[in-house]
Amino acid sequence: LSTLSSLTATAAHAEESNAGKIVVLGSGGKTGKLIVQKLQSQGVPVAATGRTTTNTDVTKIETLESAIKGASAVIFAASASSKGGSAEKVDYIGVENTAKECVRLKVPKLVVISSAAVTRPSSLGFKITNLFGRIMEYKLQGEDALRDAYAADSSLSYAIIRPGGLQDGDALGVSKVEINQGDAVAGEIRRADVAESAIAAAMSKKIPSNTIFEI
């Protein structure tokens, strides 16, 4: 009973502390850090979460409730790494875990950063990227699992962003970013522009529900 009481209190505290905030999963990565910095610079309430900072591990579903409960939106910027987990565990199971918890906890918006060319296995981009632990295959499985999870609740919304090859450097801005749908076009993009796009997808009231686009 004492354990149950403690867990209930922890969940209630998490919901209160995250109320209205945008939660960034994978805030220790390059893109995740940029998202957090940009939200902070705009004065937007943000909760930066990760394995080493808040013991939030997308590969372990039991760690997600305290991180995302009460959030206004969740941005999934986690990625496979030698320390963070394989592509299967992060890009597939991690996305699935996050989607299920966002639906269960009624988080209004989930934004997932995936990759362009995930639906084109014959493309050069898919073949090269997929050499790193079948990452493209698992990203697509993660997208599919997300859509399955959201099929159960039409009141909630998700956005999947598929960036091209990632580059460092300052954002080039909206006039230099091309948006497509249908996974037919590939290119390169600055991580800073991906961060801006993820924030816009999380905050905008104009983006259609349950949408997928490439940048």
Salt bridges, closest charged atoms under 4 A:
GLU65 OE2 - LYS69 NZ 3.63
GLU65 OE1 - ARG104 NH2 3.21
ASP91 OD1 - LYS139 NZ 2.87
GLU96 OE2 - LYS100 NZ 3.69
GLU101 OE2 - ARG104 NE 2.87
GLU137 OE1 - ARG134 NH2 3.14
GLU143 OE1 - ARG147 NH1 3.75
GLU143 OE1 - ARG162 NH2 2.63
ASP144 OD1 - ARG147 NH2 2.40
ASP153 OD2 - LYS106 NZ 2.54
ASP168 OD2 - LYS30 NZ 3.62
ASP168 OD1 - ARG191 NH1 2.68
GLU196 OE2 - LYS38 NZ 3.19
GLU214 OE2 - ARG162 NH1 3.11
